[in-house]
Amino acid sequence: VQLQASGGGLVQAGGSLRLSCAASGTVSSLHVWGWHRQAPGKQRELVASLSGSGSTRYVNSVKGRFTISTNSDNSAVYLQMNSLKPEDTAVYYCYFYDVRLTRSSWGPGTLVTVSS
């Protein structure tokens, strides 16, 4: 599965952005979609994940502000980011984990910059 992300950009604090990530190829029903981010000088961290069964997980710092979702056939994942803060500035990476094949795919990353 190859992934292509879009939707990053520059936004003022308090604003919103929506990231998208689409998969090419067949998507297994047993999977996990997710978004990670890496800020300058920091380690990559999990932001949000969504399993094929509908379970979601968020890092504490984005709870109540970010929402992860997929389209109807699970071939794309979205990250709606509201009330953005300067500390959300990072390169965001989507990933897809095929549970049956135990294989991960990563998108190329999209830059989100939040100005104060």
ZAFIPA-173589 format. One record per residue: residue number from 1; residue in one letter; x, y, z of N, C-alpha, C, O in turn. Coordinates in steps of 0.05 Angstrom, whole numbers. Atoms other than C-alpha are relative to their C-alpha. Example, Ala and Ser with C-alpha at 12.3 -4.5 7.8 and 13.67 -1.06 7.14 Angstrom:
<pakes>
+-----+--------+--------+--------+--------+--------+--------+--------+--------+--------+--------+--------+--------+--------+
! num ! residu !   n.xx !   n.yy !   n.zz !  ca.xx !  ca.yy !  ca.zz !   c.xx !   c.yy !   c.zz !   o.xx !   o.yy !   o.zz !
+-----+--------+--------+--------+--------+--------+--------+--------+--------+--------+--------+--------+--------+--------+
!   1 !      a !     18 !    -24 !      0 !    246 !    -90 !    156 !     18 !     24 !      0 !     39 !     24 !     13 !
!   2 !      s !    -16 !    -24 !     -1 !    273 !    -21 !    143 !    -15 !     22 !     14 !     -5 !     44 !     18 !
+-----+--------+--------+--------+--------+--------+--------+--------+--------+--------+--------+--------+--------+--------+
</pakes>
This chain:
<pakes>
+-----+--------+--------+--------+--------+--------+--------+--------+--------+--------+--------+--------+--------+--------+
! num ! residu !   n.xx !   n.yy !   n.zz !  ca.xx !  ca.yy !  ca.zz !   c.xx !   c.yy !   c.zz !   o.xx !   o.yy !   o.zz !
+-----+--------+--------+--------+--------+--------+--------+--------+--------+--------+--------+--------+--------+--------+
!   1 !      v !     17 !    -24 !      0 !      0 !      0 !      0 !     18 !     25 !      0 !     35 !     28 !     17 !
!   2 !      q !    -14 !    -25 !      1 !     27 !     68 !    -20 !    -19 !     22 !     10 !    -43 !     22 !      4 !
!   3 !      l !     16 !    -21 !    -12 !      4 !    130 !     17 !      8 !     27 !    -11 !     31 !     32 !    -16 !
!   4 !      q !     -5 !    -28 !      9 !     -3 !    202 !     -6 !    -15 !     19 !     18 !    -40 !     17 !     19 !
!   5 !      a !     13 !    -19 !    -19 !    -17 !    257 !     44 !     -2 !     28 !    -12 !     14 !     35 !    -30 !
!   6 !      s !      3 !    -28 !      8 !    -41 !    328 !     34 !    -15 !     15 !     22 !    -25 !      3 !     40 !
!   7 !      g !     15 !    -17 !    -18 !    -71 !    386 !     71 !     16 !     16 !     20 !      5 !     32 !     34 !
!   8 !      g !    -16 !    -16 !    -18 !    -13 !    415 !    110 !      2 !     29 !     -9 !     -7 !     36 !    -31 !
!   9 !      g !     -3 !    -28 !      7 !      3 !    489 !    110 !      5 !     17 !     24 !     11 !      7 !     46 !
!  10 !      l !     -4 !    -20 !    -21 !      9 !    552 !    151 !    -27 !     10 !     10 !    -44 !     18 !     -6 !
!  11 !      v !     25 !    -10 !    -11 !    -46 !    573 !    198 !      6 !     14 !     26 !     26 !      9 !     39 !
!  12 !      q !     -4 !    -15 !    -25 !    -53 !    621 !    256 !    -11 !    -16 !     23 !    -28 !    -33 !     20 !
!  13 !      a !      9 !     14 !    -24 !    -62 !    596 !    326 !    -31 !      4 !      3 !    -41 !     26 !     -1 !
!  14 !      g !     29 !     -1 !     -2 !   -135 !    579 !    339 !    -14 !     -9 !    -26 !    -38 !    -13 !    -26 !
!  15 !      g !     12 !      8 !     26 !   -146 !    560 !    266 !     -2 !    -30 !     -3 !      3 !    -45 !     16 !
!  16 !      s !      5 !     29 !      5 !   -162 !    493 !    234 !     13 !     -8 !    -26 !     17 !      8 !    -44 !
!  17 !      l !    -10 !     13 !     25 !   -132 !    447 !    182 !    -11 !    -28 !     -1 !    -16 !    -40 !     20 !
!  18 !      r !      8 !     28 !      3 !   -153 !    381 !    154 !     20 !    -14 !    -17 !     25 !     -7 !    -40 !
!  19 !      l !    -20 !     16 !     14 !   -101 !    330 !    134 !    -15 !    -24 !    -13 !    -33 !    -35 !     -1 !
!  20 !      s !     12 !     24 !     14 !   -118 !    275 !     84 !     23 !    -18 !     -8 !     45 !    -10 !    -13 !
!  21 !      c !    -20 !     19 !      8 !    -81 !    212 !     67 !    -15 !    -23 !    -15 !    -33 !    -36 !     -3 !
!  22 !      a !     14 !     20 !     15 !   -103 !    164 !     12 !     19 !    -23 !     -6 !     43 !    -19 !    -11 !
!  23 !      a !    -16 !     24 !      6 !    -80 !     93 !      0 !     -6 !     -9 !    -29 !    -28 !     -8 !    -39 !
!  24 !      s !      3 !     13 !     26 !    -68 !     62 !    -68 !      2 !    -30 !      4 !     18 !    -39 !     20 !
!  25 !      g !      0 !     28 !     -4 !    -82 !    -11 !    -73 !    -22 !     -9 !     18 !    -37 !      7 !     29 !
!  26 !      t !     21 !     11 !    -16 !   -128 !    -57 !    -35 !      6 !      4 !     30 !     29 !     -1 !     39 !
!  27 !      v !     -3 !     -5 !    -28 !   -139 !    -40 !     38 !    -13 !    -23 !     15 !    -36 !    -29 !     12 !
!  28 !      s !     10 !     23 !    -16 !   -146 !    -98 !     87 !    -21 !     10 !     20 !    -19 !     33 !     30 !
!  29 !      s !     20 !     -7 !    -20 !   -206 !    -97 !    133 !     12 !     -1 !     28 !      1 !     12 !     47 !
!  30 !      l !    -14 !      1 !    -25 !   -159 !   -114 !    190 !     24 !     19 !     -1 !     45 !     12 !    -11 !
!  31 !      h !    -20 !    -20 !      3 !   -119 !    -51 !    196 !     -1 !     21 !     23 !    -20 !     21 !     39 !
!  32 !      v !      0 !    -24 !    -17 !   -100 !     10 !    236 !     10 !     23 !    -18 !     31 !     21 !    -30 !
!  33 !      w !     -9 !    -25 !     12 !    -96 !     80 !    206 !      9 !     18 !     22 !      0 !     16 !     45 !
!  34 !      g !     -9 !    -18 !    -20 !    -59 !    133 !    242 !     16 !     24 !    -10 !     23 !     25 !    -34 !
!  35 !      w !    -17 !    -23 !      5 !    -22 !    199 !    244 !     21 !      3 !     22 !     15 !      1 !     46 !
!  36 !      h !    -22 !     -7 !    -18 !     45 !    213 !    275 !      9 !     28 !     -7 !      2 !     39 !    -28 !
!  37 !      r !    -12 !    -26 !      6 !     82 !    279 !    279 !     28 !      1 !     12 !     34 !    -12 !     32 !
!  38 !      q !    -27 !     -4 !    -10 !    153 !    301 !    289 !      6 !     30 !     -1 !      8 !     42 !    -23 !
!  39 !      a !     -7 !    -28 !     -2 !    169 !    371 !    313 !     31 !      3 !     -1 !     45 !    -16 !      5 !
!  40 !      p !    -29 !     -4 !      1 !    238 !    401 !    303 !     14 !     -6 !     27 !      6 !      4 !     48 !
!  41 !      g !    -15 !      7 !    -24 !    287 !    371 !    353 !    -14 !    -19 !     18 !     -4 !    -24 !     40 !
!  42 !      k !     15 !     19 !    -17 !    236 !    322 !    380 !     -4 !    -27 !    -14 !     -1 !    -29 !    -38 !
!  43 !      q !      5 !     26 !     11 !    220 !    249 !    371 !    -28 !     -1 !    -12 !    -45 !     14 !     -5 !
!  44 !      r !     27 !      4 !     12 !    163 !    226 !    328 !    -19 !    -11 !     21 !    -11 !    -28 !     36 !
!  45 !      e !     20 !     10 !    -19 !    100 !    215 !    368 !    -26 !     -6 !    -15 !    -33 !      5 !    -35 !
!  46 !      l !     27 !      7 !     10 !     33 !    183 !    355 !    -19 !     22 !      8 !    -21 !     29 !     31 !
!  47 !      v !     20 !    -20 !     -5 !    -21 !    235 !    348 !    -28 !    -13 !      3 !    -42 !     -7 !     22 !
!  48 !      a !     26 !     13 !     -1 !    -82 !    192 !    333 !      1 !    -25 !    -17 !     16 !    -27 !    -36 !
!  49 !      s !      2 !     25 !     15 !   -100 !    123 !    309 !    -29 !     -9 !      0 !    -45 !     -2 !     18 !
!  50 !      l !     27 !     10 !      3 !   -163 !     89 !    285 !      1 !    -28 !    -12 !     12 !    -32 !    -34 !
!  51 !      s !      0 !     27 !     10 !   -172 !     15 !    278 !    -23 !     -6 !    -18 !    -42 !      9 !    -19 !
!  52 !      g !     21 !      8 !     17 !   -215 !    -22 !    229 !    -26 !     -5 !     15 !    -48 !     -4 !      3 !
!  53 !      s !     23 !      5 !    -16 !   -262 !    -38 !    286 !    -12 !     26 !     11 !    -33 !     26 !     24 !
!  54 !      g !     10 !    -26 !     -8 !   -271 !     36 !    300 !     12 !     12 !     26 !      4 !     33 !     35 !
!  55 !      s !    -12 !    -10 !    -25 !   -228 !     44 !    362 !     19 !     23 !     -7 !     35 !     21 !    -25 !
!  56 !      t !    -17 !    -23 !      4 !   -193 !    111 !    367 !     18 !      4 !     24 !     12 !     -5 !     46 !
!  57 !      r !    -20 !     -6 !    -21 !   -133 !    134 !    407 !     12 !     27 !     -7 !     19 !     32 !    -30 !
!  58 !      y !    -12 !    -26 !      4 !   -106 !    204 !    416 !     21 !      5 !     21 !     19 !     -4 !     44 !
!  59 !      v !    -19 !     -9 !    -20 !    -45 !    233 !    449 !    -15 !     21 !     17 !    -32 !     36 !      7 !
!  60 !      n !     15 !    -18 !    -18 !    -68 !    274 !    509 !      0 !     29 !     -9 !    -20 !     43 !     -6 !
!  61 !      s !     -2 !    -28 !      8 !    -45 !    340 !    480 !    -19 !      9 !    -22 !    -23 !     32 !    -26 !
!  62 !      v !     19 !     -8 !     22 !    -95 !    337 !    422 !    -28 !     -9 !      6 !    -46 !     -3 !    -10 !
!  63 !      k !     27 !      9 !     -6 !   -155 !    306 !    456 !    -19 !     24 !      1 !    -13 !     44 !     14 !
!  64 !      g !     20 !    -21 !      0 !   -217 !    348 !    444 !      5 !     20 !    -22 !    -13 !     37 !    -27 !
!  65 !      r !     -6 !    -19 !     22 !   -183 !    386 !    387 !      3 !    -14 !    -27 !     -5 !     -2 !    -48 !
!  66 !      f !     -5 !     15 !     25 !   -165 !    333 !    335 !    -19 !    -23 !     -2 !    -27 !    -35 !     18 !
!  67 !      t !     18 !     23 !      4 !   -210 !    281 !    304 !     11 !    -16 !    -24 !     16 !     -5 !    -46 !
!  68 !      i !     -9 !     17 !     22 !   -187 !    222 !    262 !    -25 !    -15 !    -11 !    -43 !    -22 !      4 !
!  69 !      s !     22 !     13 !     13 !   -235 !    191 !    212 !      9 !    -13 !    -26 !     31 !     -7 !    -36 !
!  70 !      t !     -6 !     12 !     26 !   -236 !    149 !    148 !    -24 !      4 !    -18 !    -46 !     12 !    -10 !
!  71 !      n !     22 !      0 !     18 !   -278 !    148 !     86 !    -15 !    -26 !      1 !     -9 !    -44 !     17 !
!  72 !      s !     18 !     22 !     -3 !   -331 !     96 !     73 !     13 !    -27 !     -5 !      4 !    -47 !      6 !
!  73 !      d !    -13 !     26 !      6 !   -285 !     42 !     45 !     27 !     -2 !     14 !     43 !    -20 !      7 !
!  74 !      n !    -25 !      1 !    -15 !   -227 !     57 !     92 !     25 !      3 !    -17 !     46 !     -5 !     -8 !
!  75 !      s !    -23 !     -3 !     17 !   -182 !     75 !     35 !     14 !     27 !      4 !     35 !     33 !     -8 !
!  76 !      a !    -12 !    -26 !     -7 !   -167 !    144 !     63 !     -5 !      7 !     29 !    -25 !     -1 !     41 !
!  77 !      v !      2 !     -9 !    -28 !   -156 !    175 !    131 !      2 !     30 !      0 !     16 !     42 !    -16 !
!  78 !      y !      0 !    -29 !     -3 !   -167 !    246 !    154 !      7 !      7 !     29 !      2 !     -9 !     47 !
!  79 !      l !     -4 !    -11 !    -26 !   -144 !    287 !    212 !    -10 !     29 !      1 !      3 !     46 !    -11 !
!  80 !      q !     11 !    -27 !     -3 !   -187 !    346 !    229 !     13 !     13 !     25 !     11 !      2 !     47 !
!  81 !      m !    -15 !    -13 !    -21 !   -146 !    394 !    271 !    -12 !     27 !      5 !    -11 !     45 !    -12 !
!  82 !      n !     12 !    -25 !     -7 !   -182 !    450 !    307 !     15 !     12 !     24 !     31 !     -1 !     37 !
!  83 !      s !    -12 !    -15 !    -23 !   -159 !    502 !    358 !     30 !     -5 !      0 !     42 !    -12 !     20 !
!  84 !      l !    -28 !      6 !      3 !    -88 !    494 !    332 !     17 !     18 !     17 !     11 !     42 !     21 !
!  85 !      k !    -18 !    -15 !    -17 !    -31 !    516 !    377 !     28 !     -1 !    -13 !     34 !    -19 !    -29 !
!  86 !      p !    -27 !      1 !     11 !     41 !    534 !    359 !     15 !    -26 !      6 !     31 !    -34 !    -11 !
!  87 !      e !    -14 !     26 !     -6 !     64 !    470 !    393 !    -10 !    -23 !    -17 !      1 !    -45 !    -15 !
!  88 !      d !      9 !     20 !     19 !     25 !    431 !    341 !     17 !      1 !    -26 !     14 !    -17 !    -43 !
!  89 !      t !    -17 !     -3 !     23 !     76 !    454 !    290 !     18 !    -25 !     -2 !     33 !    -32 !     16 !
!  90 !      a !    -15 !     25 !      4 !    108 !    391 !    261 !     -4 !    -10 !    -29 !    -22 !      0 !    -43 !
!  91 !      v !      6 !     15 !     24 !    113 !    346 !    201 !    -17 !    -23 !      8 !    -11 !    -38 !     26 !
!  92 !      y !     19 !     21 !     -6 !     54 !    300 !    202 !      2 !    -23 !    -21 !      3 !    -18 !    -45 !
!  93 !      y !     -2 !     24 !     17 !     59 !    229 !    175 !    -24 !    -18 !      5 !    -31 !    -25 !     27 !
!  94 !      c !     21 !     20 !     -2 !      2 !    183 !    160 !     13 !    -28 !     -2 !     34 !    -31 !    -14 !
!  95 !      y !     -9 !     27 !      3 !     11 !    109 !    167 !    -24 !    -19 !     -1 !    -45 !    -13 !      9 !
!  96 !      f !     20 !     21 !      2 !    -28 !     46 !    152 !     14 !    -26 !      8 !     35 !    -33 !     -2 !
!  97 !      y !    -11 !     25 !     -9 !    -16 !    -19 !    188 !    -19 !    -23 !     -7 !    -42 !    -23 !      2 !
!  98 !      d !     15 !     23 !      8 !    -41 !    -83 !    157 !      4 !    -22 !     21 !     26 !    -33 !     23 !
!  99 !      v !     -2 !     19 !    -22 !    -55 !   -129 !    216 !      7 !    -28 !    -10 !     23 !    -42 !      2 !
! 100 !      r !     -3 !     27 !     10 !    -58 !   -192 !    175 !     28 !     -5 !    -11 !     40 !    -26 !     -7 !
! 101 !      l !    -26 !      2 !     12 !      7 !   -179 !    137 !     22 !     10 !     19 !     46 !      7 !     13 !
! 102 !      t !    -18 !    -13 !    -19 !     39 !   -145 !    198 !     19 !     19 !    -15 !     44 !     18 !    -12 !
! 103 !      r !    -16 !    -18 !     17 !     63 !    -91 !    149 !    -10 !     28 !      4 !    -34 !     34 !      4 !
! 104 !      s !      6 !    -28 !     -3 !     66 !    -16 !    158 !      7 !     15 !    -26 !     27 !      8 !    -39 !
! 105 !      s !     -6 !    -18 !     22 !     63 !     37 !    104 !     -1 !     29 !     11 !    -18 !     35 !     27 !
! 106 !      w !     -1 !    -28 !    -10 !     81 !    110 !    115 !     -3 !     19 !    -24 !      7 !     14 !    -46 !
! 107 !      g !      1 !    -21 !     20 !     63 !    172 !     77 !     25 !     17 !      2 !     40 !     14 !     20 !
! 108 !      p !    -25 !    -16 !      2 !    117 !    223 !     58 !      1 !     23 !     20 !     23 !     34 !     23 !
! 109 !      g !     -1 !    -22 !    -19 !     98 !    274 !    110 !    -11 !     26 !    -11 !     -5 !     32 !    -35 !
! 110 !      t !     10 !    -26 !      9 !     63 !    341 !    106 !      4 !     19 !     23 !     -2 !     13 !     46 !
! 111 !      l !     -8 !    -19 !    -20 !     85 !    403 !    143 !    -24 !     17 !      9 !    -38 !     28 !     -7 !
! 112 !      v !     21 !    -17 !    -12 !     37 !    439 !    190 !     15 !     21 !     17 !     31 !     13 !     35 !
! 113 !      t !    -12 !    -21 !    -15 !     60 !    506 !    216 !    -21 !     18 !     12 !    -39 !     28 !     -2 !
! 114 !      v !     20 !    -16 !    -14 !     20 !    543 !    268 !     14 !     25 !     12 !     32 !     22 !     29 !
! 115 !      s !    -13 !    -25 !     -9 !     39 !    616 !    280 !    -15 !     11 !     24 !    -40 !      9 !     26 !
! 116 !      s !     12 !    -12 !    -24 !     27 !    652 !    345 !    -10 !     28 !     -5 !    -21 !     41 !     13 !
+-----+--------+--------+--------+--------+--------+--------+--------+--------+--------+--------+--------+--------+--------+
</pakes>
